[in-house]
Each structure stands twice: as structure tokens, then as C-alpha cells.
Amino acid sequence: MLEIILLYFSCKHIGSLATEKNLKPSRWKIITILTWLSFELFGVMIGVLLFGFNPNSTSHLWGLMLFALCCGFGGYLFIRNLLERKP
């Protein structure tokens, strides 16, 4: 649920930033969503490689989900940085 809320507000911010730069906001919102999901998937894979996978441990899964959420937020920051550099 937290992921959906963060993704909503980040897409809203990216849309307004794209409008300032006279770019299509819908295109940049879709790019943000796809980048967020791909960075999050990459974060899950890296987390499993670093920490292992133990489905019986609830605290382990929470840590893995938190790591993936931080990686997804990194995808948003990456897109925001790209958009801010545009003239």
C-alpha cells in the first residue's frame, strides 16, 4: 500500500515537472512507473543475492521488501534527475 501511495505522489511530481519543461506528462509518468518497477525488481534480486531468501522468517521478508522499496524510490530519483537536466 505504501508503494502505491509513494508512486502516486512521485508520478504527480514528475508530471508537473514535465509540464514545466513543455514535455508530455503522461509519457514521463509511464516512464516513472516502469523505472520504479524495474528498479524495485532489481532491488529484490540484489536483496535475495545479498541476504538470501527465507520465506519462513517474517522479519526477513520485511527487510527485503523495504530494500526493494528503497530501490524503487531510487528509480524515481533517477527519472527526476533526467527530467531536471532537460532544457
Beta strands, then each sheet from edge to edge (+ up, - down):
end
